[in-house]
């Protein structure tokens, strides 16, 4: 009889623990190597959710902002949104050969990077490619072109479409934060409509949680199927560098307590995050040429030290980089 009662008690305990085990499995961060970074992330999150501790935050204040290119999504050999835009420009030239002598089409055809200005608001800015590529597109046309792009274009090195080349540990981190009632946003220099084309499936970020460099649209109800139409103008500010905290403030209205980027373009977003009473800032440092690419990792390491950011070494902290690539090995 005692044996039956003991087994029954064990069964009840197991049933009661199922939800806990489920959350623990989701919270595991098992794609991350054990070490200082993983410990820092877990410790920070535990402090935020501990209702008895001094750093507790209610769920509505648990805001996390992630850069996308180079933080969630592969950005080499070039930013994916610009690869998409360049292909659209080349398609326009196929329809009108005279465009190849007109800037910025000419610079794209000739791969003349010297033409482009570093001023994001200049007419010859690299960002202007995003305007020329899809001028006059409706949302339906843009989404169709994007779906075709992801279906047909594959990265030469990894042999996968770009919507499948997301960093598996970072996606797991997004899930981990969401399991602890953080609201996670992508804050990217890329066009938000581009990002929304794959972010839900690939990174588990819903469309309303995407902030980006937004192309102005107008609502056209005169056409047969009323739709938004893309104009040759950005909604300012462009979502890069000092534009990021402005757009975060305008979109969210709360200071992110968790901010993750990968470059100097994220400096202002991480700086803004420090305005929170208790926060953490992290940088994905690309130092793994074998599994991905090596950037100027020593410069980024120095920037992390100087600003009190946590450096995530892709080489040391990621067990895997791309889930599908590693699965093939």
N, C-alpha and C positions, 0 to 999 in steps of 0.2 A: 504493500500500500504506500509506504514511504517512497519507494522507487517511482511509483506512478505520479505521486505528488511532486517529486523532485523534477521529473521529466516535464510535467505540466508547467511547473514554475519556470523552467528554462525556456519552454516554448513561448510562454507569455512574455518573458523578458526579451526574447529574440524579436517577437512581433512589435513590441514597443520600441525596439532599437532600430527597426527598419528605416524609419524616416531619418534618424540620426546618421545611420550608415550611408544613406543616400546622399545627404548633404556632405558628409565627410568625404565621400568619393568624389563629389563635385568640387570640393574645396582642396583637394589633395595637391594640386600643382605638381603632379608627378612628371611633367615634361620639363621641369626645372631641376637643375642640379642642386644638391644640398650645399648651403653656403651662406655667406653674408647677405646676398641680395634676397634670396628666398626668405630667409629669417626676418629681414627688415620689412618685407611686404606683409608677411603673416602677422608680425608683431603690430604693425601699424593698423591693420584691419581689425585685429582683436581689440586694440585700444579703442577704436572708433565704435565698435558694437557693444562694448562692455558698459552696461547701464550703471554699474556701480563705480566706474572709474572716472577720472578727471577729464578724459578726452572724449567721452561719449558724445556722439552726434545722432540726432533722430534721422531716420531714413531720408527725409526730404532734403537734408543738408549733405548727404553723402554723394557728392558730385565728383565724377572722374572724367577727365578729358584726355583723349588719345590723339596724337597726330596719326596720319595714315601712311603716307609714302615713306618707306624706310623704317616705319614703326610697326605697322600691321602688314603692309603690302610691299613686296619687292619693288625697288625703284631703280634698278639697274637693268639694262644699260642706259635707260632713261626713264623719267616719270611715265607711268603707264598712261595717264590722261593725255600727255603730249604725244605719245605714240599713236593713240587713238585719233587725236586731232590732226596730226600730220597725214595720216592715211585718208582722212576726210578731205583735207586740202588737195591731196594728189588726185582724189576722185573728181574734185571740181575741175582740176586742170584737164582731166580726160574729157570732160564735157565742154571745156573751153580752153583750147591750147594757148590762146593769147595770154592767159593768166600767168604762165610760167615766166613772163617778162615783167610781172607786176609784183611788188613787195606786199606781203611777206612770202608769197608763193615762191618767188625767185630764190629767196634765201633758203627755204625749205628744200627745194629741188637741188640746189647746189650745196646743201649742208653748210651754209655760211653762217656760223654762230656769231661772227663778228658784227653782223648786221643788228643783232638784237641788243637792246638797252637793258641795263640792270635796274632801271627805274620801272617798277611794275605798272605805273600809270602812263608811261610813254606809248605813243602810237606804234612804235617798233619794239615794244616790250615782248618778251617771250610769252607772257600771258595773253597778248593780243591774238596769238594763234588760236586760242580757245574761242575767240569771237569770230574770226574769219572762217574757221572750220565748219561752224554750224549756224552761220547767219541765216535767219529766216526759217530755221527748222521749227516745226511744232514739237511738242513733247512726244507725241506718237512717233514722229520721224526720228527724233533723237534716240528714243528708247529702242526702236527697231534697229538703228545703226549700231547701237551699243551691244545689243544682244547678238547681232551678227559678228561683231568684233570678237567678243568673248568665245563665240562658237568656232571661229575660224583661225584666229591668230594664236600662235603658240610661241613661247619663249624659246630661242634657239639653244640655249644652254641646258635648260631643265625639261624641255619638251612638253610643257603644260601650258594651258591658257592662264592668263594672269590672274583671273579671279580665283584660281586654285593655288596661287603662290603667295599665300599668307603665312605669317610666322605662327606655327602651331602653339608654342608656349604663350605668345601674346593673346591669342584667341582664348586659350585656357584661362589666362589671367582675367580677361573680360568676363568670362563665365563665373569665375571665382568671386569677383567683385559684385556681380549681379546677384549671386547666391547670398551675399551679405547685404542686400538691399541698397547697393550703390546704383545710381543712375549713370550710365556710361555714354559719353558722347564721342563721336569722331569730330576732330577739329582740324581740317585739312586745307592746304592750299589748292587742292583739286576742286573741280566743279562738283557741287553736291549732287546734281542729277547723275553725274558719272558714278559717284560713290554709292548712291542709292541703288544703282544697277546691279550691285553684287554684295553689298555690305551685310544685308540680312542673312543670306545663306552662308557667306564666307566668314563673317566676323561676328554675327549674332547681334548686330546693331540695327535697330529699327529706323525707318526713313526719317521720322521726326527728330531723331537724335543725331542727325548729320549736319555739321556746320562746314561751310566751304566758301570758295570764291564763286560768288553767285552771278550768273549772267541775267541781266534784266529781261523780264518777259512781259508781254502784254496779252490780255485775254481777247482773242479774236472770235466773236460770235457771228461774223458775217459769212465765214466759210461753212461748207456743208456740215462738217463735224466741228463744232466749236472746240477750241483748244488754246493752250498757251503758245505764243510764238516768241522765239529768241531774238533779242535785239543786239545791236553792235555796241553794247555798253555793259559795264559791270555795276552791280550794286556795291557801293563803297562802304567800308574799306575792303580792299582785297584781303583775303584771309591768310596773310603771311606776316611773319615778324610782329610788328606792333599792332597790326590789324587783328591778330588773333584774340587778345584779351578784350578788345572792343566788341568783337562779334560774340564772344562768350558772354559778356555782360548783357548785350542786347538780346541774345537768344535765351539764355538760361536765367539771368538775374541773380545768380548765386556764384560765389567763388569756388572753383574746384579745389578740393582738398587732396586729390590724387591727380597728378599730371605726368604724362609720359610722352616723350618726344625722341628725336634722334639727331637733331642738328641745331645749328645756330638760329635757324628760322623758327625754332620753338622756344627760344630764349625768353621772349616776352610772355608767352603762355605760362612757362614755369615760374617766371618772376611774379606774375599775377597770383599764381597759386600760393605763393608764400604769404600773401595777405591774409590767408586763413589762420585762425589761432593755432591749429594743429594740422600739418599737411606733410606730404611727401612728394618729391620731384625725382623723376628717373629719366635716364637716357639709354636707349639701345645703342651700344657702340659696335659698329660693324668691324670686327677684327678677325673674321673667319673666312679667309679666301678659299679654303677647301670646300666648305659647305655653302658659302654664299659669296660675299665680296669683302675686301678690306678697304676701308676708307682711310682718312687721316686720323686713325684711332688714337694716336698719342696726343694730338691736339684736342680731341674730344675728351680724353681722359683728364687732361689739364683743366679744361673748361668745367668739368664735373667737380674737380677738387676745389677750384676757385669759387664756385657758386654753391657748394654744399649739396650737389645733386648726387643721387645714387647711380653709379655706372653699371649698367647691365652689359656684361661682356657676352656677345653672341657665342664666342668660342668656349667660354668657361661656364656660362650659366644656362645655356640651352642644351638639353639632351638631344633634341631634334630641332631642325629648322623648319623645313617644309614636310608636312606629314606624308604626302604622297611620294615625294622624292625619297625620303628615308625608308619608306615601306618597300621600295623597289630594290634597296641594297641588301 
